[in-house]
Amino acid sequence: MPLPKAELHLHIEGTLEPELAFELAARNGVELPYADTEELREAYRFEDLQSFLNLYYELMAVLRTEQDFADLTDAYLARAAAQGVRHAEIFFDPQAHTKRGLELGTVVEGLWRALERGEARHGVSTRLIMCFLRDDSAESAMATLRAAEPYLDRITGVGLDSAEVGHPPVKFREVYEAAAALGLRRVAHAGEEGPPAYITEALDVLGVERVDHGLRCVEDPALVERLVRERVPLTLCPLSNVRLRAVDTLAGHPLPAMLDAGLLCTVNSDDPAYFGGYAGDNFDAVRQALGLTEERLRELARNSFLASFLEDDEERRARYLAEVEAYEFT
């Protein structure tokens, strides 16, 4: 039985495994430029974030119907549950779908079809976080937020993802102010490829409650002190960091030093179909590569529930935390 954990940094489109991509392509009459799943897997070799994003957006073409999004989400929940995920806060990228002609409702209704039965079917509670593409315009983000208003009973928060460099958080100030006025929780990718200043800006300008990645905070001691003092969670993604060359090797990942500094770190999978592993795989990888103790692993699992948006269900959070404390490593 795997260590119970929450996953807080997971892009649902990034869970599209090659087998499902080909299945959906056949269902929807989409021709992929790959002979088979093996050739597609060979394409999962990236030089940096942008080279990954190019393939990521290309494969989204197979997602066309509510059923496609439901199947994608259900497949993720099954894999996540098998690796000990008890709660998942799932990102989705509406602009990547609406700009290719899909209705926002198709995306949200499809995702929700799987999420609302996720606990009964897989034992995983969920929240849904709508992300804006930072390399698109602020006007497009605002239009997306307004279009999503009929679905806000299903959307817990907003996030900011895609190409980071050259797209500082301040670009989305007004969108985040509008999201806050609607009562939405706020997170943002910052400090993956972008500088530590992007993390500060996300906190001060966007009012984020969690920082997604945040890896480069270690370059700014004053920022580290602030993150520790304010207990700002960081949703780290170790295998992703290696695949996208944010770190040279997993053995050189700063996670142990970040924990030693008192940062509230969590371990997540990001885009697991592309980066070689789901949440449990990331836990196993850092345990082996970094020599993390059982207590450190328990701390990471505990942090994941503490950093989650479960304030509306503290009884559930307490139950999950109790599972972490009771877990016996083998």
Rosetta blueprint (number, residue, H / E / L):
1 M L
2 P L
3 L L
4 P L
5 K E
6 A E
7 E E
8 L E
9 H E
10 L E
11 H E
12 I H
13 E H
14 G H
15 T H
16 L L
17 E L
18 P H
19 E H
20 L H
21 A H
22 F H
23 E H
24 L H
25 A H
26 A H
27 R H
28 N H
29 G L
30 V L
31 E L
32 L L
33 P L
34 Y L
35 A L
36 D L
37 T H
38 E H
39 E H
40 L H
41 R H
42 E H
43 A L
44 Y L
45 R L
46 F L
47 E L
48 D L
49 L H
50 Q H
51 S H
52 F H
53 L H
54 N H
55 L H
56 Y H
57 Y H
58 E H
59 L H
60 M H
61 A H
62 V H
63 L L
64 R L
65 T L
66 E H
67 Q H
68 D H
69 F H
70 A H
71 D H
72 L H
73 T H
74 D H
75 A H
76 Y H
77 L H
78 A H
79 R H
80 A H
81 A H
82 A H
83 Q L
84 G L
85 V E
86 R E
87 H E
88 A E
89 E E
90 I E
91 F E
92 F E
93 D L
94 P H
95 Q H
96 A H
97 H H
98 T H
99 K L
100 R L
101 G L
102 L L
103 E L
104 L H
105 G H
106 T H
107 V H
108 V H
109 E H
110 G H
111 L H
112 W H
113 R H
114 A H
115 L H
116 E L
117 R L
118 G H
119 E H
120 A H
121 R H
122 H H
123 G L
124 V L
125 S E
126 T E
127 R E
128 L E
129 I E
130 M E
131 C E
132 F E
133 L E
134 R L
135 D L
136 D L
137 S L
138 A H
139 E H
140 S H
141 A H
142 M H
143 A H
144 T H
145 L H
146 R H
147 A H
148 A L
149 E H
150 P H
151 Y H
152 L L
153 D L
154 R L
155 I L
156 T L
157 G E
158 V E
159 G E
160 L E
161 D E
162 S L
163 A L
164 E L
165 V L
166 G L
167 H L
168 P L
169 P H
170 V H
171 K H
172 F H
173 R H
174 E H
175 V H
176 Y H
177 E H
178 A H
179 A H
180 A H
181 A H
182 L L
183 G L
184 L L
185 R E
186 R E
187 V E
188 A E
189 H E
190 A E
191 G L
192 E L
193 E L
194 G L
195 P L
196 P H
197 A H
198 Y H
199 I H
200 T H
201 E H
202 A H
203 L H
204 D H
205 V L
206 L L
207 G L
208 V L
209 E L
210 R E
211 V E
212 D E
213 H E
214 G L
215 L H
216 R H
217 C H
218 V H
219 E H
220 D L
221 P H
222 A H
223 L H
224 V H
225 E H
226 R H
227 L H
228 V H
229 R H
230 E H
231 R L
232 V L
233 P E
234 L E
235 T E
236 L E
237 C L
238 P H
239 L H
240 S H
241 N H
242 V H
243 R H
244 L L
245 R L
246 A L
247 V L
248 D L
249 T L
250 L H
251 A H
252 G H
253 H L
254 P L
255 L H
256 P H
257 A H
258 M H
259 L H
260 D H
261 A L
262 G L
263 L L
264 L E
265 C E
266 T E
267 V E
268 N L
269 S L
270 D E
271 D L
272 P H
273 A H
274 Y H
275 F H
276 G L
277 G L
278 Y L
279 A H
280 G H
281 D H
282 N H
283 F H
284 D H
285 A H
286 V H
287 R H
288 Q H
289 A H
290 L H
291 G L
292 L L
293 T L
294 E H
295 E H
296 R H
297 L H
298 R H
299 E H
300 L H
301 A H
302 R H
303 N H
304 S H
305 F H
306 L H
307 A L
308 S L
309 F L
310 L L
311 E H
312 D H
313 D H
314 E H
315 E H
316 R H
317 R H
318 A H
319 R H
320 Y H
321 L H
322 A H
323 E H
324 V H
325 E H
326 A H
327 Y L
328 E L
329 F L
330 T L
